[in-house]
Amino acid sequence: MPRGKRGGRVGVLEGGAEEEAARAAAAVPSAPWAFPQPPEAAAEQVLLRGIFEIGRNSCDVVLGERTLRWRPIQPVRPAGDSKYDVLHKEEFIELKDIFSVKLKRRYFVAQHGNGTLLGITLFICLKKEQNKLKDSTLDLINLSEDHCDIWFRQFRKILAGFSNRPKSLKIFLNPQSHEKEATQVYYEKVEPLLKITGIKTDVIITEYEGHALSLLKECELQGFDGVVCVGGDGSASEVAHALLLRAQKNAGMETDSILTPVRAQLPLGLIPAGSTNVLAHSLHGIPHVVTATLHIILGHLQPVDVCTFSATGKLLRFGFSAMFGFGGRTLALAEKHRWMSPNQRRDFAVIKALARLKRAQGSPKSDCNDRWQMIQGQFLNVSIMAIPCLCSVAPRGLAPNTRLNNGSMALIIARNTSRPEFIKHLKRYASVKNQFNFPFVETYTVEEVKVYPRNKTSGRHPEEEDQPHETASEESFPWNVDGDLMEAASEVHVKLHPRLISLYGGSLEEMNDSKVTCNCL
């Protein structure tokens, strides 16, 4: 785990307006942390005040209710020295960014006992650019056992007051995710941070697809504050589906037909260890393991909208996004070539599906503004998304105008067009241009969608919403639901349920337009 150097500067330097002060600030090495303007010290109660060595300076350190502040101690202040004002301005960190505290000791080879006390080490979360978080440390050096003990106990008391932070986690790890890297990701990057924080964990290694689902139906979750999934989109969606099914069962509801599902009882953390990591990327704004781990440790929670997928009145699954047509057939092709690497499998399936580009006969029926709207025709692809669906090949998202919890879904329809025009549309996802600016692409904001697929031998579709309906053949149609293949032989009813599950993640900053180019076409 990367650690900050001893005495690294933690606050921003506040310079004066004078040119001399600006030049002095430019001569000082830039601080690796950039915090917002601190709250006024007078506005918060002082809990402790003392002297510690921070870096190479003896500092006057003040612990308040919300911040830890310090200023280097100087015996004489030079009159009118603007460079002094720059170098010795007060610095600070916010207490909510501290996730652990330890007594710092030095141990010698032949030494027994607790070692020689050096001071206190604070483990802190740093906010970097583009939603990235980083862990670091701040050392408060003081050799007095009594002095450090008072401060240490006060820090522990403050950290215990953050009630949203988990103390015990049930962790599901998929060792097969993305070239079998998930195990290494967890034990090298995630577990060390959880141990520093003192979070108890129960790690379960899944052995096959659906294993987490079967375990979560019956396993004991009492005493756990949250569930964590280490894997890709398929694993994350499976665990989210299992938690929601368990919540319905605990509420005494029939899981075959759910009209108004209840919320999941435990929050879910997502550690990105897959090939695309759409869920984690959409949640955190970046598929970064340490960022995801720190959001879990700090107890940052985001309520997220979830969809139910039903057919003939029976629940098929819970999910966050789905594609029918090109997106479903591409995944079906990829699943037949599991022996390939994830990237090879994806690229092969995209090219093969484009070569066999088919028009899907169907009638998406969308609920817009409390009324049903029938859309008929031949479609190349139908996307229904309750989250932005950010990924490496679509850095702005497959549905960039959708948010995690805005109470609506994006319905994106690509009507029949030529193969070159459809490829142009796909490549736009990887650029800064508007991927929807094509005459054959339609977008809607909806809360409910019913998709009635029709095969070539039948032009039949239901005349009335409430009439029973059976397809003309037993052919099943592939759907891509959160990266998992779902087969449906009849109409599929997709309904949004606002804020149905809480995921560990923070509020996203506005992402800059990325110039990433598509690597699959």
C-alpha positions in Angstrom: 0.0 0.0 0.0 1.4 3.4 -0.9 2.1 5.6 2.1 2.9 9.3 2.3 6.4 10.3 3.3 6.9 11.3 6.9 5.9 14.9 7.4 4.4 15.4 3.9 2.5 18.6 3.6 -1.2 18.0 3.8 -2.9 21.4 3.4 -2.9 24.0 0.6 -0.6 26.9 1.1 -2.5 30.2 1.3 -0.5 33.0 -0.4 -1.0 36.7 -0.2 -2.0 38.9 -3.1 1.4 40.5 -3.4 3.8 39.5 -6.2 6.6 38.8 -3.8 4.4 36.4 -1.9 3.4 34.7 -5.1 7.1 34.3 -6.1 7.9 32.9 -2.7 5.0 30.4 -3.0 6.3 29.4 -6.4 9.7 28.6 -4.9 8.1 26.2 -2.4 7.5 22.6 -3.6 3.8 22.3 -4.4 1.7 20.5 -1.9 0.5 17.1 -3.0 -3.0 17.7 -1.5 -5.5 20.4 -2.5 -8.3 21.0 0.0 -11.1 23.5 -0.3 -11.1 26.6 1.8 -11.1 25.5 5.5 -14.0 26.5 7.8 -13.1 29.2 10.2 -11.3 28.0 13.3 -13.5 30.3 15.5 -16.6 28.5 14.3 -15.7 25.1 15.9 -15.0 24.1 19.5 -11.3 23.3 20.3 -11.0 19.8 21.7 -7.2 19.6 22.2 -4.2 21.7 21.6 -0.6 20.7 21.8 2.8 20.7 20.2 3.9 18.1 17.6 6.7 17.9 15.1 5.2 17.7 11.6 7.9 17.3 8.9 10.8 19.2 10.1 8.9 21.9 12.0 7.6 22.1 15.6 4.0 23.0 15.1 1.1 24.4 17.3 -1.6 21.7 16.6 -5.3 22.3 17.3 -7.9 19.5 17.2 -11.4 20.9 16.6 -14.7 19.3 16.1 -14.3 19.1 12.3 -10.7 19.8 11.5 -7.1 19.3 12.6 -5.0 22.5 12.1 -1.4 23.2 12.6 1.0 26.1 12.2 4.8 26.1 12.5 6.1 27.7 15.7 8.6 30.6 15.2 10.3 32.5 18.0 10.4 35.8 16.2 8.2 37.0 13.3 10.1 39.2 10.8 8.3 42.4 10.3 6.7 42.8 6.9 8.2 39.6 5.5 5.6 38.4 3.0 7.6 35.2 2.3 7.1 34.3 5.9 3.3 34.6 5.5 3.4 32.2 2.6 5.6 29.6 4.3 3.9 29.6 7.7 0.2 29.9 7.0 -2.0 27.5 8.9 -2.6 24.1 7.3 -5.4 21.6 8.0 -7.1 18.3 7.2 -10.8 17.6 7.8 -11.5 14.9 10.4 -14.0 13.1 8.0 -11.0 12.3 5.8 -9.2 10.4 8.5 -10.0 6.6 8.4 -7.5 5.2 11.0 -5.1 6.2 13.7 -2.1 4.3 15.1 0.6 4.9 17.7 3.9 5.2 15.9 6.7 3.2 17.5 10.2 2.1 16.6 11.3 -1.5 17.3 14.8 -2.7 17.6 15.9 -6.3 16.9 16.5 -7.3 20.5 13.9 -5.0 22.0 10.9 -6.5 23.9 7.6 -4.9 24.7 5.9 -2.0 22.9 8.9 -0.4 21.4 9.9 3.2 21.6 7.1 5.7 21.1 7.6 8.3 18.4 4.1 9.8 18.1 0.8 9.3 16.3 0.2 8.3 12.6 -3.0 9.4 11.0 -4.2 7.5 7.9 -6.0 9.9 5.6 -8.0 9.9 2.4 -6.8 12.4 -0.2 -9.0 13.7 -3.0 -7.3 13.7 -6.4 -8.4 14.7 -9.8 -11.3 13.1 -11.7 -12.9 11.6 -8.6 -9.8 9.5 -7.7 -9.1 8.9 -4.0 -5.7 8.1 -2.5 -4.6 6.9 0.9 -1.7 8.6 2.7 -0.4 9.2 6.2 0.4 12.2 8.4 2.8 11.7 11.3 2.4 13.8 14.5 5.8 13.3 16.3 5.9 13.7 20.1 7.9 11.4 22.5 5.6 11.9 25.5 3.5 8.7 26.3 0.9 10.7 28.3 0.6 13.4 25.7 0.2 11.0 22.8 -2.2 8.8 24.7 -4.6 11.7 25.3 -4.6 12.6 21.6 -4.8 9.0 20.5 -7.9 8.3 22.6 -9.5 11.5 21.3 -8.9 10.5 17.7 -10.3 7.1 18.4 -13.4 8.6 19.9 -13.9 10.9 16.9 -13.6 8.0 14.4 -16.0 5.9 16.4 -18.6 8.7 15.9 -18.8 8.1 12.2 -21.8 5.7 12.3 -22.0 5.0 8.6 -18.5 3.4 8.5 -18.6 -0.4 8.4 -17.0 -2.5 11.1 -17.7 -5.9 9.6 -18.0 -6.9 5.9 -19.1 -10.0 4.0 -16.9 -10.2 0.9 -17.6 -12.3 -2.2 -14.5 -12.7 -4.5 -14.8 -14.1 -8.0 -11.3 -15.6 -8.8 -12.2 -16.0 -12.5 -12.8 -12.3 -13.1 -10.7 -10.7 -15.9 -7.9 -13.1 -16.5 -8.1 -14.3 -12.8 -6.8 -11.0 -11.4 -9.4 -10.5 -8.8 -7.6 -12.5 -6.1 -4.4 -10.5 -6.5 -6.4 -7.2 -6.6 -8.1 -8.0 -3.3 -5.1 -9.3 -1.3 -2.6 -6.7 -2.5 -4.7 -3.5 -2.6 -8.0 -4.0 -0.7 -7.2 -6.2 2.3 -4.2 -4.1 3.6 -6.5 -1.0 3.8 -9.2 -2.9 5.5 -6.7 -4.3 8.1 -5.4 -0.8 8.8 -8.9 0.3 9.5 -9.7 -2.7 11.7 -12.6 -3.8 9.6 -13.5 -7.5 10.2 -14.0 -9.5 7.0 -15.5 -12.8 6.0 -14.2 -13.6 2.5 -16.0 -16.2 0.3 -14.4 -17.4 -2.9 -17.1 -18.1 -5.4 -16.6 -21.3 -7.5 -19.1 -21.0 -10.3 -21.7 -18.6 -11.8 -24.6 -18.3 -9.5 -22.6 -19.4 -6.4 -23.0 -16.0 -4.7 -26.7 -16.0 -5.5 -27.2 -19.4 -3.9 -25.1 -18.5 -0.8 -26.8 -15.1 -0.2 -30.2 -16.8 -0.1 -29.4 -18.6 3.1 -26.1 -17.3 4.6 -26.0 -15.5 7.9 -25.7 -11.7 7.5 -26.5 -10.6 11.0 -23.6 -8.7 12.5 -22.4 -7.5 9.1 -22.6 -3.9 8.1 -22.3 -4.4 4.4 -21.5 -6.8 1.5 -18.7 -6.3 -0.9 -18.2 -7.9 -4.4 -14.7 -8.2 -5.9 -15.2 -8.9 -9.6 -16.6 -7.7 -12.8 -20.1 -6.5 -13.9 -21.5 -10.0 -13.9 -20.5 -10.7 -10.3 -21.6 -7.3 -9.1 -25.0 -7.6 -10.7 -25.4 -11.2 -9.3 -24.7 -10.0 -5.7 -27.0 -7.0 -6.1 -29.8 -9.3 -7.4 -29.2 -11.7 -4.5 -29.4 -8.9 -1.9 -32.6 -7.6 -3.3 -34.2 -11.1 -3.6 -33.2 -11.7 0.0 -34.9 -8.4 1.1 -38.1 -9.5 -0.6 -38.0 -12.9 1.1 -37.4 -11.3 4.5 -40.3 -9.0 3.9 -42.6 -12.0 3.2 -43.1 -11.1 -0.4 -43.5 -13.6 -3.3 -40.3 -13.4 -5.4 -42.0 -14.7 -8.6 -44.2 -11.6 -8.9 -43.1 -8.3 -7.3 -45.0 -5.1 -8.0 -43.4 -2.9 -5.4 -40.1 -4.4 -4.1 -38.6 -3.3 -0.7 -35.1 -1.9 -0.4 -32.1 -4.0 0.2 -31.2 -4.2 3.9 -27.4 -3.9 3.5 -25.3 -1.6 1.3 -23.2 -3.1 -1.4 -19.6 -2.2 -2.2 -18.1 -2.8 -5.7 -14.4 -3.4 -6.1 -13.6 -3.3 -9.9 -11.8 -6.4 -11.0 -13.4 -7.2 -14.3 -12.9 -6.4 -17.9 -15.3 -3.5 -18.3 -16.4 -2.6 -14.7 -19.4 -0.6 -16.0 -21.2 -0.6 -12.6 -18.1 0.5 -10.6 -17.1 3.0 -13.2 -20.6 4.6 -13.2 -20.6 4.6 -9.4 -17.2 6.1 -8.7 -16.6 7.9 -12.0 -13.4 5.9 -12.4 -12.6 2.1 -12.3 -10.0 2.6 -9.5 -9.6 -0.1 -6.8 -8.2 2.1 -4.1 -11.0 4.7 -4.7 -13.6 2.1 -4.4 -12.0 0.7 -1.2 -11.8 4.1 0.5 -15.5 4.8 -0.3 -16.3 1.6 1.5 -14.0 2.3 4.5 -15.4 5.9 4.9 -19.0 4.7 4.6 -19.9 6.9 1.7 -23.4 5.7 0.5 -25.2 6.4 -2.7 -28.9 5.3 -3.1 -29.2 3.8 -6.6 -32.2 3.1 -8.9 -32.8 -0.5 -9.9 -34.9 -2.1 -12.6 -37.0 -5.3 -12.4 -37.1 -7.5 -15.5 -40.3 -9.5 -15.8 -41.9 -11.8 -18.4 -45.5 -13.1 -18.4 -45.9 -11.6 -15.0 -42.9 -13.4 -13.4 -39.8 -11.7 -12.1 -36.7 -12.7 -14.1 -34.2 -10.6 -12.2 -33.1 -7.2 -10.9 -30.7 -5.1 -12.9 -29.3 -1.7 -13.7 -29.1 -1.7 -17.5 -30.1 -3.9 -20.5 -29.6 -4.1 -24.3 -31.8 -6.0 -26.8 -30.9 -6.6 -30.4 -27.2 -6.0 -31.3 -26.1 -5.7 -27.7 -27.8 -9.0 -26.7 -26.5 -10.9 -29.7 -23.0 -9.6 -29.2 -23.0 -10.9 -25.7 -24.5 -14.3 -26.8 -21.6 -14.7 -29.3 -19.0 -13.7 -26.7 -20.4 -16.3 -24.3 -19.8 -19.1 -26.8 -16.1 -18.2 -26.9 -15.2 -18.1 -23.2 -11.9 -19.7 -24.0 -10.7 -16.4 -25.4 -9.4 -13.5 -23.2 -12.0 -11.0 -22.3 -10.8 -8.3 -24.7 -10.4 -10.8 -27.6 -13.8 -12.2 -26.9 -15.4 -8.8 -26.8 -13.7 -7.6 -30.1 -14.5 -10.9 -31.9 -18.1 -10.8 -30.8 -18.6 -7.1 -31.9 -17.1 -7.8 -35.4 -19.0 -11.0 -35.8 -22.3 -9.3 -34.8 -21.6 -6.4 -37.2 -21.0 -8.9 -40.0 -24.3 -10.6 -39.2 -26.1 -7.3 -38.5 -29.8 -8.2 -38.1 -32.9 -6.1 -37.8 -34.9 -6.9 -34.7 -38.7 -6.9 -35.2 -40.3 -5.4 -32.1 -42.5 -2.9 -30.4 -41.0 -1.1 -27.4 -43.9 0.3 -25.4 -42.7 3.1 -23.1 -44.3 4.8 -20.1 -43.7 8.5 -20.7 -45.4 11.1 -18.5 -47.9 8.5 -17.1 -49.1 7.3 -20.5 -48.0 4.5 -22.7 -46.5 5.2 -26.0 -46.1 2.4 -28.7 -43.0 2.5 -30.9 -43.1 0.0 -33.7 -40.6 -1.0 -36.4 -37.4 -2.7 -37.2 -34.6 -1.9 -34.7 -30.9 -2.7 -34.7 -30.6 -2.2 -30.9 -32.7 -1.2 -27.9 -30.9 0.0 -24.8 -32.7 0.6 -21.4 -30.4 2.1 -18.8 -31.0 3.3 -15.2 -27.3 4.3 -14.7 -24.9 6.2 -17.0 -22.9 3.0 -17.9 -19.4 4.5 -18.1 -16.7 2.3 -19.4 -13.3 2.5 -21.2 -14.9 2.4 -24.7 -17.6 4.9 -23.7 -15.9 7.3 -21.2 -18.9 9.7 -21.2 -21.3 6.7 -20.8 -23.7 4.7 -22.9 -26.4 6.9 -21.4 -24.6 10.1 -20.4 -27.7 12.0 -19.4 -28.8 9.4 -16.9 -27.8 9.6 -13.2 -27.6 6.9 -10.5 -30.8 8.0 -8.7 -32.8 10.5 -10.8 -35.9 8.3 -10.9 -35.9 7.6 -14.6 -34.3 5.4 -17.3 -32.9 6.2 -20.7 -34.5 4.4 -23.6 -32.2 4.5 -26.6 -33.5 3.0 -29.9 -31.4 2.5 -33.0 -33.7 2.0 -35.9 -32.8 0.1 -39.1 -30.0 1.7 -41.0 -26.9 0.7 -43.1 -24.0 -1.0 -41.5 -21.6 1.9 -42.1 -24.0 4.3 -40.4 -24.5 2.0 -37.4 -20.7 1.7 -37.0 -20.4 5.5 -37.1 -23.0 5.6 -34.3 -21.0 3.0 -32.2 -17.7 4.8 -32.7 -19.2 8.0 -31.4 -19.5 6.5 -27.9 -15.7 6.7 -27.7 -15.4 10.3 -28.9 -16.6 13.7 -27.6 -19.2 13.9 -30.3 -22.9 13.3 -29.7 -23.6 9.6 -30.3 -27.3 10.3 -30.6 -27.1 12.8 -33.4 -28.2 10.4 -36.1 -31.6 10.3 -37.8 -32.1 6.6 -37.0 -31.4 7.1 -33.2 -34.2 8.0 -30.8 -33.9 8.7 -27.1 -36.6 8.8 -24.4 -36.7 9.4 -20.7 -39.0 6.7 -19.2 -39.9 4.9 -16.0 -41.3 1.8 -17.5 -40.8 -0.1 -20.8 -42.3 -3.2 -22.4 -40.5 -4.8 -25.3 -42.5 -7.2 -27.5 -40.0 -9.0 -29.9 -41.4 -10.5 -33.1 -39.6 -13.0 -35.3 -39.6 -13.0 -39.1 -42.6 -15.3 -39.4 -44.9 -13.3 -37.3 -46.0 -9.7 -37.4 -48.2 -10.1 -34.4 -48.0 -7.9 -31.4 -50.4 -7.4 -28.5 -53.3 -5.0 -29.2 -54.0 -4.3 -25.6 -51.7 -3.9 -22.7 -53.6 -6.2 -20.4 -54.3 -9.0 -22.8 -52.4 -12.3 -22.4 -49.9 -12.8 -25.1 -47.8 -15.7 -26.4 -45.1 -15.5 -29.0 -45.6 -17.2 -32.4 -42.6 -19.6 -31.8 -40.5 -21.0 -29.0 -37.5 -19.0 -30.1 -35.8 -17.1 -27.3 -34.2 -13.7 -27.6 -30.9 -12.8 -26.0 -30.7 -9.8 -23.6 -27.6 -8.3 -22.2 -28.5 -7.4 -18.6 -25.5 -5.8 -16.7 -23.1 -8.0 -18.8 -25.0 -11.2 -18.1 -26.9 -13.1 -20.8 -30.6 -13.4 -20.2 -32.8 -15.4 -22.6 -36.5 -14.4 -22.9 -39.0 -16.1 -25.2 -41.7 -13.4 -24.9 -42.2 -9.8 -24.0 -40.1 -8.3 -21.3 -41.4 -5.7 -18.9 -38.7 -3.4 -17.5 -39.8 -1.1 -14.6 -37.7 1.4 -12.6 -37.7 1.4 -8.8 -36.1 4.5 -7.3 -33.3 4.2 -4.7 -33.8 0.5 -4.2 -30.3 -0.3 -3.1 -27.4 1.6 -1.5 -24.0 1.3 -2.9 -20.7 2.5 -1.3 -19.6 5.5 -3.4 -19.4 9.3 -3.3 -20.9 12.1 -5.3 -19.3 12.4 -8.7 -17.7 15.5 -9.9 -18.4 16.7 -13.5 -16.2 14.5 -15.7 -14.1 16.2 -18.3 -14.6 15.1 -21.9 -12.2 12.4 -22.7 -10.4 11.9 -25.9 -10.2 8.1 -25.6 -10.5 6.4 -28.9 -12.5 3.2 -29.4 -10.3 0.1 -29.3 -12.9 -2.4 -30.6 -13.8 -1.1 -34.0 
